[in-house]
Amino acid sequence: MASSRTLSNDQARRIALAAQGFDTPRPAGKRDARHLRRVLAHTQLLQIDSVYVLERAHYVPVFSRLGAYPHRLVDDAAYRAPRRMFEYWGHAASLLPVKLFPLFRWRMAEAESHAWGGMKQIARERPDFVETVYRMLAENGPASARHLEDDAPRSRDHWGWNWSDTKQALEWLFRCGRISVSGRSGFERVYDLTERVIPEQWWRAPAVERGEAHRLLMARAAASMGVATEVDLRDYFRLAPGEARTALRELVEEGVVTPVEVAGWPKPAYLHRDARIPRRLPARTLLSPFDPLVWYRERTERLWDFHYRIEIYVPAAKRVHGYYVLPFLWGEHLAARVDLKADRAAGVLRVPAAWREERFGASGDEIATALAAELSTMAEWLGLSSVAPPSRGDLAGELTAALAAT
């Protein structure tokens, strides 16, 4: 699969941004379900994470592309009929378009290979208990683990993973595809039988054969990334190397992707046949750590020379940029990064720290002005009345002045 074309890193960066939907301005006026569908056409999924320092992870990529949209667009699509998204393990825990449900039946059928210890243990050692939990849902309807709780002891070996036996059984059944997430109570999953959650059209659709599912998922990853290495592509839906490589060879043979070289990249890349290199990139947005554009940190570093890590679990004294840091995308560049916290009690979007990227040629004042406008938009979206200026970082002074002027 020798490459016959070479791209500059600048071209690869522009292709990646266009593939993720950043080559068009945010829509003006009311945002509706059509706009959400366009976002999902670019991202394929929304990753879910429990961190609530700023906002839940699955809402922020939609904001990054649409601006201040109503949160109910995502909630309605995921948890109200007619459902257009469902929860499953795509790129980690994710919201996925319901039409992809048949493409993940192979993963459900192979839950033993993908589940972790506690779930597998309870399935092996207490299968009767698992079936009891399933029957309770079948007979009584949707419920959370808390509502189904028995008096089983909890393990407290690891903070955040002290799941009861009931929760382990539910998560095993969820992994197997026998039950699905019908809603959320706060952030707690509410489960029901899959046939009562997934629309009948997709529930009854034949499962896509394993190899074909890998080919289709790799094709979707390629379309959403524009240009990427084999490792980048298989990370998108967390696919195993062997099947992903086979699928990639097939996509090359079919002309869906073309091998290319990207200047400075150590490994071959693959260009999707629909990839575009836009002349203009109007983006001005903050990116979640879980946004598909930046979630694979090695690719982010290749495209922008931007070393990015989540420092939530780093001791405060050792953090470099802050607790919950978001990159600021301006045009085609990651021009800055800001530590953010939504102080809902005070109605304030707090910015503990702000940092500029020295490799980006604009002045600190220019970056700060653009960033201040985006922070104001985010505060409005979150229902916060003001933005508190930063106290730390090499962009703190300019951003403080820019916020005062907005």
Summary of the structure (lengths in Angstrom):
residues: 406
radius of gyration: 22.2
end to end distance: 53.2
largest distance: 65.3
contacts: 1313
relative contact order: 0.13
helix: 43%
strand: 18%
